[in-house]
Amino acid sequence: MKKQFVRGICPVLAGITLMFYSFKGAESVSKNDDTIRVEGGSISGVKSADGDITAYKGIPFAAPPVGELRWKAPQPVISWQGIKKCNAFGPSPMQGKPVPFMVYTPEFLIPETPISEDCLYLNVWTKAHKGEKHPVFLWIYGGGFSSGGAGVPIYDGEAMAKKGVIFVSANYRVGVFGFLAHPDLTKESPNHASGNYGLLDQVAALKWIKKNIAAFGGDPDNVTIDGQSAGSMSVNALVASPVAHGLFNRAIAESGSFMIANPLIPTTTLKAAEEQGVKFAESAKAHDIADLRKMPAEDLMKIQGRFSPITDGYVLPEPIYQIFAEGKQNNVPVITGWNADESFVMSFKKKDEYVAQIKKQYGADADEFLKYYPGNTDEEAARSQVKISRDQTFAMSGYKWITLQSQQGKAPIYAYNFNRKLPATPDFVKYGAFHTGEVAYVMDDLKFLNRPWEPADQPLATLMSAYWVNFITTGNPNGQGLPDWLKYDNATQQAMIFDATSGKQTLPDKEELKFMVDRVEAGK
């Protein structure tokens, strides 16, 4: 099939009561200003420098999950009097102080303050008006389910809003506050489940969009969810979850899913998660959940523990892969992919040590493994270690998703690889097309990332954001003037490659990925 490539592309897009809302819903209160009524009260926003976009930051979408509401599903928002000025991000969820590491400079991190349990706020950027029906985009951040927030600089929504999208970003609880399970929490829950509060926060944000986004000129029946890293895994979970049914129409997952076990973010059963919760309470010297709810958040964060989504029987009634294998997921069009160099290997083994490790670890399969991940030179061994980390953590699960959804044929899925090695200073050049590197391109937000940009970069951001906007609008990334992006098919195995030169081609490394997936599914 003829390949199509592109090097550049022109740019393409007063107080009120809860009873009143139960009848009226959200609506604009004035045609002459930026004041809007939403659940809870009236809000005002801030105009962009050119006056085209209004940003509403820090809108409460649920009650603060503090005190007795710690480790409960999100509760209805508390109403306020007057007009709330939504001109700054709400607090980020409880987590450690953000500290730059590896390639992750401050542009990738939440602001240092405020950080609080009172974190359930979302943000809206819009150029639309009530009565219009623009497509809606919900961004879900990454951070390993232990950090992150919507206030990260490269998540700014103005550029996408200028292209006609209603851009929404929302906080969700992370770490022990977002994913602690415990037998007592399960017992008090009307759904007989605990944990997954962070996922329920995302569902609550989607429900808020359904009820309120029309006031911003958005179409509540045309919603796309998109996330990266843990946000991408969240998207995968929401596509699988029955509690999110009908709340969105399409999904984008950038670097991550639960289709194959992830060594960095394991999933577990409710029983195992409850046992972990009991041990956590013992470490905190708490007699019961009431004691845990009284403890300062800072003290809880000092106790060791790794928390992430679980198969709780409610949000996720079965393991996510099983839900997909049985065809029980929400059948929506999907874009998913991964980056060429997204690895967290901090130091590399030399060729002899690398080969010896592979032979020890993979035994009879070692020779075949080394065929796909060779180590004949130190440089080749280092590259193979990057690929192994990438594939085991991100690419295998994405590959499993695209091949399974293509096989089922119920909704199209589009695959991509982001291979652009971001321009960098000598300190950062070794990271190449690193994990999260694509986000500023997707958002058309290069101006928020301090890099020595080259002539190829802005055209690539224009291209990627155009595909994303088309998909958000119609469920198909293709549009006039864009190279064809074919839906993934197991026969042709075509993916879109984003780089200084972009175009469709056969999915790179598909033999390696199939080898790795087959081993995992064989229990090796």
Residue pairs with C-beta under 8 A, 6 or more apart in sequence:
1 492
1 494
3 503
3 504
3 505
4 483
4 484
4 503
4 504
5 483
5 501
5 502
5 503
6 459
6 463
6 482
6 483
6 501
6 502
6 503
7 456
7 459
7 500
7 501
8 456
8 459
9 459
9 462
9 463
9 466
9 481
9 482
10 462
10 481
11 462
12 163
12 462
12 466
12 469
12 479
12 480
12 481
12 482
13 162
13 163
13 164
13 165
13 466
13 469
14 29
14 42
14 81
14 82
14 83
15 41
15 42
15 79
15 80
15 81
15 82
16 37
16 41
16 42
16 79
17 79
18 39
18 40
18 76
18 79
21 37
21 39
21 40
24 37
25 211
25 212
25 214
26 36
26 37
26 38
26 39
26 211
26 212
26 213
26 214
26 215
27 36
27 37
27 130
27 214
27 215
28 35
28 36
28 37
28 129
28 130
28 215
29 35
29 36
29 37
29 42
33 44
34 44
34 45
34 46
34 47
34 54
34 56
35 42
35 43
35 44
35 83
36 42
36 43
36 44
36 45
36 56
36 130
36 215
36 216
37 43
37 215
38 59
38 208
38 212
38 215
39 61
39 76
39 77
39 208
39 211
39 212
40 60
40 77
40 78
40 79
40 80
41 79
41 80
41 81
41 82
41 83
41 84
42 82
42 83
42 84
43 56
43 59
43 83
43 84
43 85
43 86
44 56
44 83
44 84
44 85
44 86
44 87
45 54
45 55
45 56
45 57
45 86
45 87
45 124
46 54
46 55
46 56
46 57
46 87
47 53
47 54
48 54
48 55
48 158
52 127
52 162
53 125
53 126
53 127
53 158
53 161
53 162
54 125
54 126
54 127
55 87
55 123
55 124
55 125
55 157
55 158
56 86
56 123
56 124
56 125
56 126
56 216
57 86
57 87
57 88
57 89
57 90
57 121
57 123
58 86
58 87
58 88
58 89
58 90
58 121
58 123
59 84
59 86
59 90
59 121
59 122
59 123
59 124
60 77
60 78
60 90
60 120
60 121
61 74
61 77
61 120
61 121
61 122
61 170
61 204
61 205
61 208
62 74
62 75
62 76
62 77
62 120
62 201
62 204
62 208
63 69
63 74
63 75
63 76
63 77
63 78
63 120
64 78
64 117
64 118
64 119
64 120
65 71
65 72
65 74
65 75
65 117
65 118
65 119
65 120
65 173
65 177
65 197
66 117
66 118
67 293
68 293
69 75
70 117
70 177
70 292
70 293
71 177
71 180
71 182
71 185
71 194
71 197
71 289
71 292
71 293
72 197
73 189
73 191
73 197
73 200
73 204
74 120
74 197
74 200
74 201
74 204
86 123
89 111
89 121
89 123
89 149
89 150
89 151
90 118
90 119
90 120
90 121
90 122
90 171
91 114
91 115
91 116
91 118
91 119
91 121
91 171
92 110
92 111
92 114
92 115
92 116
92 119
92 148
92 149
92 150
92 151
92 171
93 115
93 116
93 117
93 119
93 148
93 149
93 171
93 172
93 173
93 174
93 175
93 177
93 178
94 115
94 116
94 117
94 119
94 173
94 174
94 175
94 177
94 297
94 301
95 110
95 115
95 143
95 146
95 147
95 148
95 149
95 174
95 175
95 301
96 147
96 301
97 112
97 115
98 106
98 109
98 110
98 111
98 112
98 147
99 109
100 106
100 109
102 344
102 431
103 424
103 428
103 431
103 434
104 436
105 450
106 153
107 152
107 153
107 154
107 440
107 448
107 449
107 450
108 152
108 153
108 154
108 436
109 152
110 147
110 148
110 149
110 151
110 152
111 151
117 173
117 177
117 297
119 149
119 171
119 173
120 171
120 172
120 173
120 201
120 204
121 150
121 170
121 171
122 150
122 168
122 169
122 170
122 171
122 205
122 208
123 150
123 157
123 168
123 169
123 170
124 157
124 166
124 167
124 168
124 213
124 216
125 157
125 158
125 160
125 161
125 166
125 167
126 134
126 161
126 166
126 167
126 216
126 217
126 218
127 161
127 162
127 164
127 217
128 134
128 164
128 166
128 216
128 217
128 218
129 217
130 214
130 215
130 216
130 217
131 217
132 217
133 214
133 217
133 218
133 219
133 222
134 164
134 165
134 166
134 217
134 218
134 219
135 164
135 165
135 166
135 218
135 219
135 222
135 223
135 224
135 472
135 473
136 165
136 166
136 168
136 209
136 213
136 218
136 219
136 220
136 222
136 223
136 224
136 472
137 160
137 165
137 166
137 167
137 168
137 223
137 224
137 226
137 472
138 168
138 169
138 170
138 205
138 206
138 209
138 223
138 224
138 225
138 226
138 248
139 150
139 155
139 157
139 167
139 168
139 169
139 170
139 226
139 227
139 231
140 170
140 172
140 202
140 225
140 226
140 227
140 228
140 231
140 234
140 235
141 148
141 149
141 150
141 152
141 155
141 169
141 227
141 228
141 230
141 231
142 148
142 227
142 228
142 229
142 230
142 231
142 232
142 255
142 256
142 436
143 149
143 174
143 229
143 230
144 229
144 230
144 264
144 265
144 308
145 174
145 175
145 178
145 179
145 198
145 230
145 233
145 265
145 307
145 308
145 309
146 174
146 175
146 306
146 307
147 174
147 175
148 174
148 230
148 231
149 171
150 169
150 170
150 171
153 448
153 449
154 439
154 440
154 443
154 445
154 448
154 449
155 169
155 439
155 443
155 445
156 443
156 445
156 448
157 167
157 168
157 169
157 443
158 167
159 443
159 444
159 445
159 465
160 167
160 443
160 444
160 465
160 468
160 469
161 167
163 444
163 465
163 466
163 469
164 469
164 473
165 469
165 472
165 473
166 213
166 216
166 217
166 218
168 205
168 209
168 213
170 201
170 202
170 205
171 201
172 178
172 198
172 199
172 201
172 202
172 205
172 234
173 179
173 197
173 198
173 201
174 198
175 301
175 305
175 307
176 280
176 300
176 301
176 303
176 305
176 307
177 197
177 297
177 300
178 197
178 198
178 201
178 307
179 195
179 196
179 197
179 198
179 273
179 307
179 308
179 309
179 310
180 194
180 195
180 197
180 277
180 280
180 305
180 307
181 194
181 195
181 270
181 273
181 274
181 276
181 277
181 310
181 312
182 194
182 274
182 277
182 278
182 280
182 281
182 289
183 274
183 277
183 278
184 288
184 289
185 194
185 195
185 277
185 289
186 192
186 193
186 194
186 270
186 274
188 289
189 314
191 314
192 313
192 314
193 270
193 312
193 313
193 314
193 315
194 270
194 273
194 274
194 277
194 312
195 270
195 273
195 277
195 307
195 309
195 310
195 312
196 309
196 310
196 312
196 314
196 315
196 316
198 234
198 309
199 234
199 237
199 238
199 241
199 309
199 315
199 316
200 243
200 315
202 234
202 238
202 244
203 238
203 241
203 243
203 244
203 247
203 315
206 223
206 225
206 238
206 244
206 247
206 248
207 247
209 218
209 220
209 223
209 247
210 220
210 223
210 247
211 220
213 219
213 220
213 223
214 220
221 249
222 249
222 473
223 247
223 248
223 249
224 248
224 249
224 250
224 251
224 252
224 471
224 472
225 235
225 238
225 248
225 250
225 251
225 252
226 235
226 251
226 252
226 253
226 254
226 442
226 468
227 233
227 234
227 235
227 252
227 253
227 254
228 254
228 255
228 256
228 436
228 438
228 439
229 254
229 255
229 256
229 435
229 436
230 256
230 265
230 308
231 254
231 256
232 253
232 254
232 255
232 256
232 257
232 336
233 253
233 256
233 257
233 258
233 262
233 265
233 309
234 309
235 251
235 252
235 253
235 257
236 253
236 256
236 257
236 258
236 259
236 320
236 397
236 401
237 258
237 309
237 315
237 316
237 320
238 244
238 248
238 251
238 330
239 251
239 329
239 330
239 332
239 334
240 258
240 316
240 320
240 323
240 324
240 328
240 329
240 330
241 315
241 316
241 330
242 317
242 328
243 314
243 315
244 330
245 330
248 330
248 332
249 332
249 475
250 332
250 333
250 334
250 471
250 472
250 475
251 332
251 333
251 334
251 335
252 334
252 335
252 336
252 468
252 471
253 334
253 335
253 336
253 398
253 401
254 336
254 337
254 338
254 438
254 439
254 442
255 337
255 338
255 339
255 342
255 394
255 398
255 435
255 436
255 438
256 262
256 393
256 394
256 397
256 398
257 320
257 336
257 397
257 398
257 400
257 401
258 267
258 309
258 319
258 320
258 321
258 397
259 320
259 321
259 324
259 397
259 398
259 400
259 401
259 404
260 321
260 396
260 397
260 400
260 517
260 520
261 267
261 520
262 393
262 397
263 392
263 393
264 344
264 393
265 308
266 306
266 308
267 308
267 309
267 310
267 311
267 319
267 320
268 276
268 310
268 311
269 310
269 311
270 310
270 311
270 312
270 313
272 310
273 310
273 312
276 305
280 303
280 305
281 288
281 289
281 291
281 292
283 303
283 304
284 291
284 292
284 295
284 299
284 300
284 303
286 292
286 295
292 300
309 315
309 316
310 316
311 317
311 318
311 319
311 320
316 323
317 323
318 326
318 328
321 400
323 329
324 401
324 404
324 405
325 404
327 408
327 410
331 410
331 411
332 411
332 475
333 411
333 412
333 413
333 414
333 471
333 475
333 476
334 401
334 405
334 411
334 412
334 413
334 414
335 413
335 414
335 415
335 416
335 468
335 471
335 477
336 398
336 401
336 402
336 413
336 414
336 415
336 416
337 398
337 415
337 416
337 417
337 418
337 495
337 496
338 390
338 394
338 395
338 398
338 417
338 418
339 390
339 394
339 417
339 418
339 419
339 433
339 434
339 435
339 437
339 438
340 390
340 417
340 418
340 419
340 421
340 432
340 433
341 386
341 390
341 421
341 431
341 432
341 433
341 434
342 389
342 390
342 393
342 394
342 433
342 434
342 435
342 436
342 437
343 385
343 386
343 387
343 389
343 390
343 393
343 435
344 389
344 393
344 435
345 385
345 386
345 389
348 354
348 378
348 381
348 382
348 385
349 357
349 381
349 385
350 378
350 381
351 375
351 376
351 377
351 378
351 380
351 381
354 375
354 381
354 384
354 385
355 370
355 375
355 381
358 366
358 369
358 370
358 373
358 375
359 366
362 369
365 519
365 524
368 515
369 515
372 511
372 512
372 515
373 384
373 387
373 388
373 512
374 380
374 381
374 384
375 381
375 384
387 509
387 512
391 509
391 512
391 513
391 516
392 516
394 435
395 509
395 513
396 513
396 516
396 517
396 520
398 415
399 507
399 510
399 513
399 514
399 517
400 517
401 413
402 413
402 415
402 488
403 488
403 490
405 411
405 413
405 488
406 413
406 487
406 488
406 489
406 490
407 490
412 475
412 476
412 487
412 488
413 487
413 488
414 471
414 477
414 485
414 486
414 487
414 488
414 496
415 488
415 494
415 495
415 496
415 507
416 485
416 495
416 496
416 497
416 498
417 495
417 496
417 497
417 498
417 507
417 508
418 433
418 437
418 438
418 441
418 498
418 499
419 433
419 497
419 498
419 499
419 508
420 433
420 437
420 438
420 441
420 456
420 457
420 460
420 498
420 499
420 500
421 429
421 432
421 433
422 428
422 431
422 432
422 433
422 434
422 437
422 451
423 451
423 452
423 453
423 454
423 457
424 431
424 451
424 452
425 452
431 437
438 464
438 498
439 445
440 446
440 448
440 449
440 461
441 457
441 460
441 461
441 464
441 465
441 498
442 461
442 464
442 465
442 468
443 465
444 461
444 462
444 464
444 465
445 461
446 453
446 457
446 458
446 461
451 457
454 500
456 500
456 501
460 498
460 499
460 500
460 502
463 482
463 498
463 502
464 498
466 479
466 482
467 477
467 478
467 479
467 482
467 485
467 496
468 477
470 476
470 477
470 478
470 479
470 482
471 477
477 485
477 496
478 484
478 485
483 496
483 502
483 503
483 504
484 504
485 496
485 504
486 492
486 494
486 504
488 494
488 495
488 507
492 506
493 506
493 507
493 510
494 504
494 505
494 506
494 507
495 504
495 505
495 506
495 507
495 508
496 502
496 503
496 504
497 503
497 504
497 505
497 508
507 513
